[in-house]
Amino acid sequence: MTAPNATVDARGLSCPMPIVKTAQQIRTLTSGALVEVLATDPGSLKDFTAWTRTTGNALVEQTQADGVYRFLIRKA
Amino acid sequence: MSDPTLSIVCFSGTDDRLQAVAVLTAGAAALGRPVHLFLQYWALDAFRKDRIDADHGLAPEAGAAGREAVDALRAAGQASWAETLRQAKELGGVEIQACSLSMDLLRITEAELDPLVDGVEGVTSFYLAAGEGQILFI
């Protein structure tokens, strides 16, 4: 598995901060970069699917363990 | 993104309603959608720089249980509406304008407003910026 270029730790943050922090991080990276996001907001499951679809970034992987959602996103 | 601008007329100055404004704004900004806030009456009053981080109370329907729920979320680390708006502005595409009539009504000068506010405009300028896009009133 490829190591992510950056990690956004959004655990404990409520909506819409996980998405906002991720959007901020993505802007600093170049196309093709991988971002790992950790979140506990239950809304993030649908939010990250919708956000990646709208922005064109790819949701490469999505897992869930111990109440923490982990998303792996590749910048378009 | 070629999405139309989302325009929000912010009228209420309580923390819960301004939090709703901030969440809708930040969500749209993260999607690359331009957002234009027009601050009127009590919402404008809440953007005075010496009071922006003060307690602005909650809408009447919140009641005691609502107050408790809001306090619990804040204690768990929820960002304030002002902080959420600052983060949204960092993403770009967010314009915050004060209503000139409300400035007169509340006797506020531009120097008294928090730097989050980009300027002062009239209702005609607001409609021109809104174009065919959606307008919300909160």
Backbone of each chain as ProteinMPNN parsed JSONL, in Angstrom:
{"seq_chain_A": "MTAPNATVDARGLSCPMPIVKTAQQIRTLTSGALVEVLATDPGSLKDFTAWTRTTGNALVEQTQADGVYRFLIRKA", "coords_chain_A": {"N_chain_A": [[0.834, -1.19, 0.0], [0.507, 2.19, -0.855], [2.06, 4.889, 0.816], [0.337, 7.624, 2.332], [0.531, 11.076, 1.219], [-0.162, 13.06, 2.893], [-1.848, 13.558, 6.043], [-5.046, 14.131, 7.36], [-6.173, 14.809, 10.388], [-9.153, 14.617, 11.581], [-10.546, 13.81, 13.718], [-13.01, 13.953, 16.203], [-13.91, 16.384, 15.339], [-16.741, 18.292, 14.341], [-19.296, 18.315, 11.772], [-19.102, 20.963, 9.381], [-16.386, 20.518, 9.45], [-14.471, 18.305, 9.022], [-14.547, 18.007, 6.201], [-13.92, 20.618, 5.38], [-11.29, 20.951, 6.406], [-10.038, 18.967, 4.943], [-10.395, 19.893, 2.319], [-8.854, 22.186, 2.504], [-6.316, 21.077, 2.925], [-5.947, 19.534, 0.569], [-5.628, 21.512, -1.342], [-3.017, 22.324, -1.034], [-1.511, 20.394, -2.16], [-0.088, 18.493, -4.947], [-1.418, 17.328, -8.09], [-2.526, 13.972, -8.063], [-1.558, 13.306, -5.633], [-1.842, 11.592, -2.48], [-4.209, 11.645, 0.114], [-4.839, 11.003, 3.473], [-7.64, 10.709, 5.543], [-8.887, 11.03, 8.794], [-11.78, 10.604, 10.63], [-14.503, 11.211, 12.928], [-17.049, 12.079, 12.778], [-20.293, 11.07, 12.107], [-21.629, 11.858, 9.823], [-19.724, 12.107, 7.936], [-19.356, 9.919, 6.293], [-21.279, 9.922, 4.173], [-20.758, 12.504, 3.365], [-18.059, 12.609, 2.423], [-18.197, 10.929, 0.227], [-19.964, 12.377, -1.404], [-18.544, 14.764, -1.64], [-16.121, 14.059, -2.92], [-17.14, 13.133, -5.336], [-18.265, 15.454, -6.41], [-16.093, 17.252, -6.54], [-14.277, 15.934, -8.085], [-12.063, 14.643, -7.139], [-10.576, 11.482, -6.229], [-12.094, 8.91, -4.352], [-10.36, 6.623, -2.965], [-10.195, 4.63, -1.06], [-12.052, 3.36, 1.711], [-12.568, 2.897, 4.999], [-13.507, 1.569, 8.227], [-13.137, 1.601, 11.675], [-13.38, 0.949, 15.116], [-15.1, 3.144, 15.591], [-13.906, 5.114, 14.113], [-13.672, 6.696, 11.036], [-11.937, 6.124, 8.043], [-10.59, 7.651, 5.294], [-9.215, 7.462, 2.05], [-7.926, 9.565, -0.231], [-7.378, 10.525, -3.583], [-5.874, 13.212, -5.121], [-7.312, 15.04, -7.8]], "CA_chain_A": [[0.0, 0.0, 0.0], [1.266, 3.443, -0.943], [1.905, 5.755, 1.981], [-0.268, 8.904, 1.956], [1.398, 12.253, 1.226], [-0.569, 13.905, 4.019], [-2.956, 13.039, 6.844], [-5.903, 15.121, 8.006], [-6.775, 14.206, 11.578], [-10.377, 15.374, 11.877], [-11.264, 13.093, 14.772], [-13.583, 14.845, 17.215], [-14.457, 17.593, 14.725], [-18.097, 18.109, 13.829], [-19.626, 18.767, 10.424], [-18.478, 20.423, 8.182], [-14.941, 20.701, 9.582], [-13.635, 17.305, 8.354], [-14.491, 18.331, 4.771], [-13.215, 21.901, 5.229], [-9.862, 20.698, 6.638], [-9.549, 18.168, 3.823], [-10.33, 20.788, 1.161], [-7.693, 23.063, 2.717], [-5.102, 20.267, 2.735], [-5.864, 19.147, -0.84], [-5.16, 22.664, -2.127], [-1.569, 22.494, -0.904], [-0.838, 19.251, -2.775], [-0.117, 18.436, -6.402], [-2.301, 16.317, -8.666], [-2.068, 12.6, -7.879], [-1.171, 13.105, -4.233], [-2.792, 10.818, -1.661], [-4.495, 12.221, 1.427], [-5.574, 10.133, 4.396], [-8.471, 11.495, 6.456], [-9.478, 10.302, 9.921], [-12.908, 11.388, 11.125], [-15.461, 10.503, 13.78], [-18.384, 12.6, 12.476], [-21.028, 10.05, 11.341], [-22.05, 12.407, 8.535], [-18.598, 12.143, 6.993], [-19.483, 8.811, 5.353], [-21.967, 10.436, 2.983], [-20.141, 13.769, 2.945], [-16.846, 12.406, 1.618], [-18.626, 10.371, -1.059], [-20.519, 13.493, -2.185], [-17.512, 15.777, -1.893], [-15.183, 13.577, -3.942], [-17.867, 13.067, -6.601], [-18.45, 16.817, -6.925], [-14.832, 17.94, -6.805], [-13.489, 15.164, -9.052], [-11.005, 13.888, -6.464], [-11.01, 10.082, -6.167], [-12.155, 8.23, -3.06], [-9.658, 5.374, -3.283], [-10.427, 3.62, -0.034], [-12.908, 3.821, 2.802], [-12.659, 1.852, 6.017], [-14.099, 2.013, 9.487], [-12.742, 0.754, 12.793], [-13.489, 1.565, 16.449], [-15.762, 4.454, 15.538], [-13.142, 6.076, 13.308], [-13.749, 6.505, 9.589], [-10.678, 6.474, 7.376], [-10.765, 7.834, 3.853], [-7.989, 7.705, 1.292], [-8.377, 10.361, -1.371], [-6.32, 10.936, -4.516], [-6.203, 14.519, -5.708], [-7.503, 15.013, -9.257]], "C_chain_A": [[0.878, 1.253, 0.0], [1.005, 4.288, 0.298], [1.284, 7.076, 1.543], [0.75, 10.049, 2.024], [1.068, 13.18, 2.39], [-1.715, 13.241, 4.764], [-3.726, 14.205, 7.466], [-6.559, 14.413, 9.187], [-7.974, 15.044, 12.0], [-11.194, 14.668, 12.952], [-11.748, 14.084, 15.82], [-14.172, 16.114, 16.623], [-15.845, 17.32, 14.172], [-18.236, 18.727, 12.444], [-19.659, 20.282, 10.367], [-16.953, 20.434, 8.233], [-14.075, 19.607, 8.945], [-13.462, 17.592, 6.852], [-13.687, 19.614, 4.538], [-11.704, 21.705, 5.379], [-9.256, 19.917, 5.469], [-9.401, 19.038, 2.57], [-9.127, 21.719, 1.281], [-6.397, 22.313, 2.432], [-4.87, 19.949, 1.263], [-5.278, 20.276, -1.701], [-3.649, 22.807, -2.115], [-0.803, 21.402, -1.641], [-0.941, 19.282, -4.296], [-1.025, 17.285, -6.839], [-1.703, 14.917, -8.499], [-1.67, 12.279, -6.452], [-2.278, 12.372, -3.472], [-2.967, 11.481, -0.29], [-5.294, 11.219, 2.25], [-6.362, 11.029, 5.348], [-9.019, 10.585, 7.55], [-10.581, 11.174, 10.49], [-13.81, 10.545, 12.004], [-16.89, 10.99, 13.549], [-19.141, 11.59, 11.612], [-21.497, 10.539, 9.975], [-20.96, 12.325, 7.484], [-18.678, 11.022, 5.945], [-20.132, 9.278, 4.047], [-21.288, 11.69, 2.453], [-18.914, 13.547, 2.056], [-17.161, 11.793, 0.261], [-19.123, 11.505, -1.963], [-19.438, 14.496, -2.575], [-16.542, 15.323, -2.991], [-15.875, 13.531, -5.306], [-17.975, 14.466, -7.23], [-17.137, 17.479, -7.32], [-13.947, 17.188, -7.796], [-12.304, 14.443, -8.441], [-11.513, 12.455, -6.268], [-10.988, 9.533, -4.745], [-11.629, 6.818, -3.299], [-10.022, 4.263, -2.312], [-11.234, 4.206, 1.109], [-13.051, 2.693, 3.801], [-13.179, 2.452, 7.32], [-13.672, 1.065, 10.583], [-12.812, 1.532, 14.093], [-14.083, 2.972, 16.394], [-15.011, 5.51, 14.761], [-13.261, 5.711, 11.825], [-12.412, 6.932, 8.989], [-10.942, 6.529, 5.884], [-9.4, 8.075, 3.212], [-8.418, 8.363, -0.012], [-7.193, 10.727, -2.264], [-6.75, 12.231, -5.191], [-6.269, 14.441, -7.233], [-6.429, 15.842, -9.947]], "O_chain_A": [[1.85, 1.357, 0.748], [-0.128, 4.388, 0.769], [1.653, 7.608, 0.496], [1.71, 9.992, 2.793], [1.899, 13.98, 2.819], [-2.466, 12.455, 4.187], [-3.14, 15.134, 8.021], [-7.397, 13.529, 9.006], [-7.828, 16.054, 12.689], [-12.396, 14.902, 13.08], [-10.993, 14.946, 16.269], [-14.865, 16.854, 17.322], [-16.101, 16.258, 13.606], [-17.418, 19.539, 12.01], [-20.23, 20.874, 11.283], [-16.294, 20.369, 7.195], [-13.033, 19.929, 8.374], [-12.369, 17.439, 6.305], [-12.875, 19.687, 3.616], [-10.926, 22.226, 4.579], [-8.122, 20.166, 5.058], [-8.408, 18.936, 1.85], [-8.458, 22.01, 0.289], [-5.493, 22.84, 1.784], [-3.753, 20.072, 0.76], [-4.538, 20.031, -2.653], [-3.06, 23.34, -3.055], [0.422, 21.469, -1.741], [-1.767, 19.999, -4.862], [-1.351, 16.395, -6.054], [-0.519, 14.705, -8.761], [-1.467, 11.116, -6.103], [-3.465, 12.507, -3.768], [-1.991, 11.829, 0.374], [-6.29, 10.663, 1.787], [-5.821, 11.99, 5.895], [-9.547, 9.509, 7.272], [-10.356, 12.344, 10.799], [-13.88, 9.325, 11.855], [-17.839, 10.394, 14.059], [-18.699, 11.275, 10.507], [-21.735, 9.737, 9.072], [-21.227, 12.455, 6.289], [-18.138, 11.155, 4.847], [-19.599, 9.054, 2.96], [-21.244, 11.917, 1.244], [-18.754, 14.229, 1.043], [-16.496, 12.085, -0.733], [-18.752, 11.586, -3.134], [-19.421, 15.008, -3.694], [-16.186, 16.101, -3.877], [-15.259, 13.854, -6.322], [-17.794, 14.628, -8.437], [-17.076, 18.188, -8.325], [-12.97, 17.746, -8.296], [-11.604, 13.707, -9.137], [-12.718, 12.228, -6.156], [-9.997, 9.67, -4.028], [-12.351, 5.939, -3.77], [-10.141, 3.1, -2.697], [-11.117, 5.388, 1.434], [-13.601, 1.641, 3.475], [-13.272, 3.67, 7.479], [-13.825, -0.149, 10.447], [-12.343, 2.668, 14.158], [-13.61, 3.879, 17.078], [-15.416, 6.672, 14.738], [-12.99, 4.581, 11.42], [-11.835, 7.951, 9.368], [-11.451, 5.578, 5.29], [-8.554, 8.787, 3.752], [-9.176, 7.789, -0.794], [-6.151, 11.176, -1.787], [-7.84, 12.328, -5.755], [-5.398, 13.854, -7.875], [-6.42, 15.943, -11.174]]}, "seq_chain_B": "MSDPTLSIVCFSGTDDRLQAVAVLTAGAAALGRPVHLFLQYWALDAFRKDRIDADHGLAPEAGAAGREAVDALRAAGQASWAETLRQAKELGGVEIQACSLSMDLLRITEAELDPLVDGVEGVTSFYLAAGEGQILFI", "coords_chain_B": {"N_chain_B": [[-15.359, 24.731, -11.114], [-18.631, 25.55, -12.044], [-20.773, 26.252, -10.631], [-23.675, 28.087, -9.552], [-23.677, 31.089, -7.566], [-24.268, 30.83, -4.075], [-26.422, 32.618, -2.173], [-26.804, 34.079, 0.97], [-28.985, 35.651, 3.089], [-28.359, 37.039, 6.054], [-30.016, 37.463, 8.924], [-30.773, 36.982, 11.608], [-29.229, 37.164, 14.843], [-28.425, 35.264, 16.688], [-26.39, 32.718, 18.256], [-26.931, 30.04, 17.44], [-28.337, 30.246, 14.994], [-26.487, 31.644, 13.491], [-24.506, 29.774, 13.489], [-25.643, 27.853, 11.854], [-25.617, 29.266, 9.449], [-22.838, 29.464, 9.111], [-22.062, 26.768, 8.834], [-23.427, 25.973, 6.493], [-22.2, 27.721, 4.725], [-19.448, 27.004, 4.869], [-19.577, 24.37, 3.978], [-20.466, 24.689, 1.32], [-18.353, 26.2, 0.314], [-16.286, 24.358, 0.475], [-16.991, 22.682, -1.539], [-16.389, 24.163, -3.658], [-18.189, 26.066, -4.397], [-19.268, 29.36, -4.928], [-19.989, 31.693, -2.299], [-22.11, 34.156, -0.965], [-22.567, 36.31, 1.591], [-24.98, 38.365, 3.116], [-25.225, 40.714, 5.459], [-27.619, 41.615, 7.763], [-29.476, 43.64, 10.113], [-29.637, 42.046, 13.232], [-27.823, 40.07, 12.828], [-25.766, 41.433, 11.616], [-25.033, 43.054, 13.751], [-23.871, 41.155, 15.41], [-21.443, 40.813, 14.202], [-19.718, 42.775, 15.027], [-16.443, 43.731, 15.792], [-15.576, 43.78, 18.444], [-17.323, 42.146, 19.674], [-17.721, 39.766, 18.406], [-16.852, 37.237, 19.244], [-18.308, 36.883, 21.503], [-21.005, 35.702, 23.69], [-23.946, 35.178, 22.018], [-26.42, 34.286, 22.579], [-29.33, 32.084, 22.071], [-31.813, 31.035, 19.629], [-35.306, 31.568, 20.429], [-36.771, 29.133, 20.441], [-34.971, 27.238, 21.304], [-34.78, 26.797, 24.089], [-34.167, 25.509, 27.462], [-33.149, 22.904, 27.297], [-32.121, 22.89, 24.739], [-30.114, 24.803, 24.969], [-28.397, 23.454, 26.659], [-27.639, 21.296, 25.008], [-26.312, 22.624, 22.933], [-24.2, 23.783, 24.365], [-22.888, 21.462, 25.194], [-21.936, 20.408, 22.775], [-20.191, 22.399, 22.034], [-18.373, 22.247, 24.146], [-17.3, 19.828, 23.498], [-15.62, 20.505, 21.557], [-16.515, 21.766, 19.219], [-16.127, 24.06, 16.565], [-16.538, 27.607, 16.793], [-19.093, 29.738, 15.257], [-17.892, 31.94, 14.113], [-15.226, 31.148, 13.85], [-15.586, 28.977, 12.136], [-16.455, 30.331, 9.855], [-14.145, 31.791, 9.294], [-12.419, 29.744, 8.54], [-13.791, 28.854, 6.288], [-13.523, 31.069, 4.63], [-10.846, 30.962, 4.131], [-10.721, 28.945, 2.306], [-11.571, 30.196, 0.08], [-13.657, 32.07, -2.254], [-15.688, 32.996, -0.658], [-17.689, 35.643, 0.203], [-18.352, 38.341, 2.283], [-20.688, 40.704, 3.043], [-21.809, 43.761, 4.459], [-25.025, 45.071, 5.114], [-25.97, 48.224, 4.008], [-28.09, 49.777, 4.941], [-28.683, 48.578, 7.409], [-26.325, 49.173, 8.703], [-26.611, 51.907, 9.086], [-28.917, 51.931, 10.673], [-28.068, 50.573, 13.014], [-26.057, 52.181, 13.705], [-23.342, 51.622, 13.058], [-19.921, 51.745, 12.22], [-17.688, 51.031, 9.478], [-15.169, 50.465, 10.434], [-15.627, 49.34, 12.854], [-16.358, 46.771, 12.411], [-15.716, 43.22, 12.286], [-12.776, 41.835, 10.729], [-13.625, 39.771, 9.078], [-15.688, 40.692, 7.562], [-16.099, 41.878, 4.322], [-16.925, 44.249, 3.143], [-19.272, 46.973, 2.551], [-22.559, 47.035, 1.288], [-25.437, 47.834, -0.776], [-28.876, 46.776, -1.209], [-29.375, 46.45, -3.92], [-26.908, 45.927, -5.088], [-26.459, 43.536, -3.815], [-28.472, 41.864, -4.966], [-27.62, 41.91, -7.607], [-25.198, 40.54, -7.432], [-26.186, 38.104, -6.612], [-27.561, 37.161, -8.798], [-28.929, 34.646, -10.842], [-28.807, 32.751, -8.987], [-29.453, 30.761, -5.983], [-31.191, 32.042, -3.105], [-30.995, 32.263, 0.342], [-32.627, 32.827, 3.482], [-31.79, 33.538, 6.677]], "CA_chain_B": [[-16.777, 24.61, -10.806], [-19.401, 26.651, -12.604], [-22.004, 26.336, -9.835], [-24.081, 29.455, -9.262], [-23.433, 31.587, -6.207], [-25.284, 30.646, -3.03], [-26.509, 33.864, -1.415], [-27.523, 33.928, 2.232], [-29.299, 36.868, 3.823], [-28.244, 36.709, 7.471], [-30.83, 38.441, 9.658], [-30.746, 36.675, 13.042], [-27.91, 37.303, 15.444], [-28.154, 34.313, 17.772], [-25.288, 31.813, 17.924], [-27.365, 28.832, 16.729], [-28.659, 30.569, 13.603], [-25.244, 32.004, 12.812], [-23.781, 28.51, 13.297], [-26.246, 27.248, 10.651], [-25.059, 30.029, 8.322], [-21.421, 29.115, 8.962], [-21.951, 25.391, 8.345], [-23.847, 25.976, 5.083], [-21.174, 28.458, 3.979], [-18.219, 26.218, 4.796], [-19.857, 23.203, 3.136], [-20.501, 25.134, -0.077], [-16.999, 26.623, -0.059], [-15.477, 23.147, 0.292], [-17.38, 22.112, -2.834], [-15.98, 25.11, -4.694], [-19.321, 26.896, -4.776], [-19.154, 30.698, -4.35], [-21.013, 32.044, -1.304], [-22.204, 35.584, -0.701], [-23.386, 36.586, 2.776], [-25.449, 39.746, 3.238], [-25.519, 40.836, 6.888], [-28.613, 42.613, 8.127], [-29.975, 43.728, 11.484], [-28.968, 41.481, 14.417], [-26.655, 39.311, 12.364], [-24.7, 42.423, 11.431], [-24.621, 43.459, 15.095], [-23.014, 40.1, 15.967], [-20.143, 40.857, 13.531], [-18.857, 43.844, 15.559], [-15.213, 43.03, 16.152], [-15.394, 43.651, 19.891], [-18.345, 41.243, 20.232], [-17.951, 38.6, 17.548], [-16.635, 35.983, 19.965], [-19.118, 36.892, 22.723], [-22.191, 34.844, 23.689], [-25.055, 35.892, 21.389], [-27.67, 33.622, 22.928], [-29.901, 31.132, 21.12], [-33.177, 31.33, 19.192], [-36.247, 31.272, 21.53], [-37.215, 27.736, 20.467], [-33.934, 26.356, 21.859], [-35.138, 26.431, 25.457], [-33.077, 25.108, 28.348], [-32.548, 21.662, 26.786], [-31.337, 23.286, 23.565], [-28.916, 25.482, 25.489], [-27.529, 22.401, 27.186], [-27.112, 20.535, 23.875], [-25.348, 23.484, 22.24], [-23.021, 23.893, 25.233], [-22.184, 20.178, 25.199], [-21.228, 20.284, 21.491], [-19.075, 23.354, 22.099], [-17.394, 21.692, 25.084], [-16.648, 18.7, 22.817], [-14.641, 21.049, 20.62], [-17.067, 22.331, 17.99], [-15.648, 25.406, 16.268], [-17.576, 28.641, 16.838], [-19.488, 30.124, 13.902], [-16.911, 32.891, 13.584], [-14.06, 30.36, 13.45], [-15.998, 28.2, 10.956], [-16.458, 31.262, 8.718], [-12.749, 32.117, 8.968], [-11.893, 28.575, 7.8], [-14.459, 28.855, 4.985], [-12.927, 32.134, 3.821], [-9.522, 30.485, 3.738], [-10.9, 28.112, 1.112], [-11.835, 31.108, -1.028], [-14.994, 32.102, -2.828], [-16.691, 33.454, 0.312], [-17.74, 37.107, 0.271], [-19.265, 38.765, 3.347], [-20.982, 42.12, 2.889], [-22.743, 44.342, 5.419], [-26.127, 45.836, 4.512], [-25.73, 49.629, 4.354], [-29.23, 50.271, 5.733], [-28.501, 48.09, 8.78], [-25.194, 49.933, 9.264], [-27.206, 53.169, 9.528], [-29.851, 51.621, 11.757], [-27.346, 50.2, 14.23], [-24.984, 53.179, 13.873], [-22.051, 50.928, 13.059], [-19.01, 52.179, 11.164], [-16.975, 49.893, 8.904], [-13.994, 50.193, 11.272], [-16.059, 48.571, 14.031], [-16.698, 45.403, 12.021], [-14.652, 42.227, 12.264], [-12.145, 41.708, 9.403], [-14.34, 38.784, 8.253], [-16.577, 41.439, 6.664], [-15.313, 42.419, 3.212], [-17.33, 45.592, 2.766], [-20.662, 47.383, 2.759], [-23.266, 47.171, 0.019], [-26.878, 48.013, -0.72], [-29.639, 45.615, -1.639], [-29.263, 46.297, -5.377], [-25.634, 45.255, -5.32], [-26.652, 42.15, -3.361], [-29.242, 41.136, -5.987], [-26.787, 41.791, -8.803], [-24.239, 39.466, -7.163], [-26.927, 36.84, -6.481], [-27.922, 36.724, -10.146], [-29.981, 33.646, -10.914], [-28.535, 31.757, -7.94], [-30.37, 30.577, -4.866], [-31.063, 32.963, -1.975], [-31.551, 31.772, 1.606], [-32.818, 33.849, 4.516], [-31.655, 32.89, 7.987]], "C_chain_B": [[-17.522, 25.819, -11.38], [-20.724, 26.79, -11.847], [-22.373, 27.791, -9.576], [-23.808, 29.807, -7.803], [-24.603, 31.269, -5.284], [-25.288, 31.931, -2.214], [-27.333, 33.641, -0.159], [-27.713, 35.298, 2.873], [-29.289, 36.478, 5.291], [-28.937, 37.813, 8.258], [-30.679, 38.246, 11.169], [-29.332, 36.704, 13.604], [-27.633, 36.348, 16.584], [-27.11, 33.294, 17.302], [-25.726, 30.579, 17.141], [-27.66, 29.126, 15.255], [-27.409, 30.965, 12.826], [-24.37, 30.769, 12.581], [-24.316, 27.802, 12.046], [-25.719, 27.941, 9.394], [-23.625, 29.575, 8.044], [-21.239, 27.718, 8.383], [-22.328, 25.313, 6.86], [-22.791, 26.66, 4.213], [-19.921, 27.614, 3.786], [-18.408, 24.994, 3.894], [-19.841, 23.569, 1.667], [-19.101, 25.51, -0.549], [-16.108, 25.418, -0.322], [-15.792, 22.462, -1.031], [-17.0, 23.039, -3.989], [-17.101, 26.015, -5.16], [-19.181, 28.287, -4.14], [-20.307, 30.998, -3.389], [-20.95, 33.545, -1.031], [-23.117, 35.794, 0.502], [-23.72, 38.071, 2.827], [-25.938, 39.923, 4.668], [-26.472, 41.98, 7.179], [-28.914, 42.567, 9.624], [-29.089, 43.036, 12.532], [-27.791, 40.599, 14.032], [-25.482, 40.269, 12.19], [-24.138, 42.841, 12.792], [-23.646, 42.451, 15.711], [-21.612, 40.119, 15.35], [-19.29, 42.058, 13.965], [-17.61, 43.171, 16.1], [-14.994, 42.881, 17.647], [-16.377, 42.657, 20.512], [-18.464, 39.928, 19.5], [-17.775, 37.276, 18.292], [-17.42, 35.913, 21.282], [-20.283, 35.907, 22.6], [-23.357, 35.664, 23.119], [-26.4, 35.223, 21.662], [-28.156, 32.681, 21.838], [-31.302, 31.591, 20.719], [-34.142, 30.899, 20.302], [-36.645, 29.796, 21.607], [-36.194, 26.779, 21.074], [-34.304, 25.882, 23.266], [-33.927, 25.988, 26.26], [-32.364, 23.857, 27.838], [-31.664, 21.971, 25.577], [-30.035, 23.945, 23.968], [-27.888, 24.456, 25.96], [-26.85, 21.619, 26.056], [-26.043, 21.328, 23.126], [-24.057, 23.611, 23.051], [-22.194, 22.614, 25.219], [-21.361, 20.01, 23.921], [-20.015, 21.211, 21.475], [-17.972, 22.826, 23.002], [-16.634, 20.532, 24.454], [-15.703, 19.195, 21.715], [-15.189, 21.596, 19.319], [-16.555, 23.763, 17.796], [-16.808, 26.387, 16.327], [-17.958, 29.025, 15.418], [-18.474, 31.086, 13.279], [-15.68, 32.141, 13.075], [-14.37, 29.54, 12.19], [-15.994, 29.095, 9.708], [-15.037, 31.644, 8.313], [-12.139, 30.998, 8.133], [-12.486, 28.54, 6.401], [-13.84, 29.908, 4.077], [-11.543, 31.757, 3.333], [-9.592, 29.645, 2.469], [-11.16, 28.969, -0.124], [-13.262, 31.044, -1.507], [-16.08, 32.568, -1.878], [-16.589, 34.974, 0.475], [-18.75, 37.492, 1.346], [-19.446, 40.284, 3.278], [-22.01, 42.578, 3.921], [-23.786, 45.156, 4.666], [-25.996, 47.301, 4.964], [-26.864, 50.213, 5.204], [-29.092, 49.846, 7.201], [-27.335, 48.791, 9.468], [-25.717, 51.251, 9.841], [-28.066, 52.95, 10.759], [-29.133, 51.372, 13.079], [-26.211, 51.17, 14.555], [-23.621, 52.509, 14.005], [-21.193, 51.529, 11.949], [-18.226, 50.948, 10.695], [-15.782, 49.488, 9.779], [-14.359, 49.346, 12.494], [-16.354, 47.11, 13.711], [-15.475, 44.482, 12.011], [-14.078, 42.131, 10.846], [-12.784, 40.636, 8.514], [-15.21, 39.488, 7.21], [-15.742, 42.151, 5.599], [-15.688, 43.844, 2.845], [-18.79, 45.845, 3.061], [-21.326, 47.525, 1.403], [-24.76, 47.398, 0.258], [-27.562, 46.793, -1.297], [-29.547, 45.381, -3.155], [-27.995, 45.548, -5.748], [-25.733, 43.781, -4.914], [-27.378, 41.322, -4.425], [-28.419, 40.915, -7.251], [-25.8, 40.631, -8.629], [-24.943, 38.11, -7.103], [-27.306, 36.274, -7.85], [-29.088, 35.758, -10.13], [-29.831, 32.601, -9.808], [-29.562, 31.784, -6.819], [-30.126, 31.608, -3.757], [-31.741, 32.355, -0.74], [-31.665, 32.926, 2.582], [-32.769, 33.165, 5.877], [-31.642, 33.942, 9.092]], "O_chain_B": [[-17.092, 26.961, -11.219], [-21.68, 27.373, -12.359], [-21.494, 28.636, -9.402], [-23.721, 28.938, -6.935], [-25.767, 31.415, -5.656], [-24.269, 32.295, -1.626], [-28.428, 33.082, -0.216], [-26.75, 36.008, 3.163], [-30.115, 35.677, 5.729], [-28.492, 38.961, 8.254], [-30.485, 39.206, 11.914], [-28.37, 36.323, 12.937], [-26.714, 36.574, 17.372], [-26.968, 33.042, 16.105], [-24.991, 30.109, 16.272], [-27.282, 28.352, 14.375], [-27.286, 30.657, 11.64], [-23.601, 30.708, 11.622], [-23.55, 27.225, 11.275], [-25.413, 27.286, 8.398], [-23.247, 29.335, 6.898], [-20.367, 27.501, 7.541], [-21.637, 24.669, 6.071], [-22.524, 26.222, 3.094], [-19.393, 27.518, 2.678], [-17.508, 24.629, 3.138], [-19.269, 22.846, 0.851], [-18.706, 25.184, -1.669], [-15.274, 25.441, -1.227], [-14.956, 21.744, -1.578], [-17.26, 22.734, -5.153], [-16.986, 26.662, -6.2], [-18.992, 28.383, -2.928], [-21.45, 30.609, -3.632], [-19.871, 34.121, -0.887], [-24.308, 35.49, 0.438], [-22.858, 38.923, 2.61], [-26.955, 39.345, 5.051], [-26.189, 43.143, 6.891], [-28.636, 41.577, 10.301], [-27.925, 43.4, 12.698], [-26.868, 40.406, 14.823], [-24.351, 39.959, 12.565], [-22.925, 42.967, 12.962], [-22.722, 42.825, 16.433], [-20.689, 39.517, 15.899], [-18.259, 42.337, 13.353], [-17.699, 42.155, 16.789], [-14.304, 41.959, 18.082], [-16.298, 42.351, 21.702], [-19.225, 39.055, 19.917], [-18.472, 36.303, 18.003], [-17.221, 34.996, 22.079], [-20.516, 35.345, 21.53], [-23.713, 36.709, 23.663], [-27.404, 35.565, 21.037], [-27.494, 32.496, 20.817], [-31.903, 32.432, 21.387], [-33.84, 29.965, 21.044], [-36.837, 29.262, 22.699], [-36.52, 25.621, 21.335], [-34.157, 24.703, 23.588], [-32.793, 26.081, 25.789], [-31.141, 23.749, 27.927], [-30.593, 21.386, 25.414], [-28.983, 23.681, 23.385], [-26.691, 24.574, 25.698], [-25.659, 21.315, 26.124], [-25.009, 20.787, 22.734], [-22.959, 23.555, 22.497], [-20.964, 22.659, 25.229], [-20.229, 19.53, 23.967], [-18.952, 20.853, 20.967], [-16.788, 22.934, 22.681], [-15.485, 20.266, 24.806], [-15.068, 18.395, 21.028], [-14.421, 21.868, 18.396], [-16.549, 24.567, 18.727], [-17.931, 26.048, 15.956], [-17.246, 28.688, 14.472], [-18.229, 31.05, 12.073], [-15.152, 32.452, 12.007], [-13.534, 29.421, 11.295], [-15.577, 28.663, 8.634], [-14.752, 31.805, 7.127], [-11.438, 31.249, 7.152], [-11.787, 28.236, 5.434], [-13.653, 29.667, 2.884], [-11.116, 32.177, 2.258], [-8.662, 29.628, 1.663], [-10.986, 28.505, -1.251], [-13.991, 30.096, -1.214], [-17.26, 32.547, -2.227], [-15.541, 35.508, 0.837], [-19.886, 37.018, 1.323], [-18.491, 41.045, 3.432], [-22.965, 41.861, 4.217], [-23.467, 45.847, 3.699], [-25.919, 47.579, 6.16], [-26.624, 51.043, 6.08], [-29.344, 50.633, 8.114], [-27.357, 48.982, 10.684], [-25.324, 51.663, 10.933], [-27.965, 53.674, 11.75], [-29.53, 51.887, 14.124], [-25.498, 51.005, 15.545], [-22.856, 52.785, 14.928], [-21.691, 51.791, 10.854], [-18.115, 49.956, 11.416], [-15.432, 48.31, 9.853], [-13.492, 48.711, 13.095], [-16.573, 46.303, 14.614], [-14.352, 44.919, 11.76], [-14.805, 42.322, 9.871], [-12.51, 40.596, 7.314], [-15.442, 38.961, 6.122], [-14.822, 42.909, 5.904], [-14.867, 44.577, 2.295], [-19.46, 45.054, 3.725], [-20.734, 48.069, 0.471], [-25.268, 47.178, 1.358], [-26.909, 45.886, -1.813], [-29.631, 44.242, -3.614], [-28.002, 44.66, -6.599], [-25.175, 42.901, -5.569], [-26.953, 40.213, -4.748], [-28.51, 39.865, -7.887], [-25.589, 39.842, -9.549], [-24.374, 37.09, -7.493], [-27.364, 35.058, -8.035], [-30.11, 36.01, -9.491], [-30.637, 31.676, -9.708], [-30.402, 32.679, -6.719], [-28.986, 31.997, -3.506], [-32.913, 31.982, -0.784], [-30.896, 33.885, 2.518], [-33.605, 32.317, 6.187], [-31.536, 33.599, 10.27]]}, "name": "protein", "num_of_chains": 2, "seq": "MTAPNATVDARGLSCPMPIVKTAQQIRTLTSGALVEVLATDPGSLKDFTAWTRTTGNALVEQTQADGVYRFLIRKAMSDPTLSIVCFSGTDDRLQAVAVLTAGAAALGRPVHLFLQYWALDAFRKDRIDADHGLAPEAGAAGREAVDALRAAGQASWAETLRQAKELGGVEIQACSLSMDLLRITEAELDPLVDGVEGVTSFYLAAGEGQILFI"}
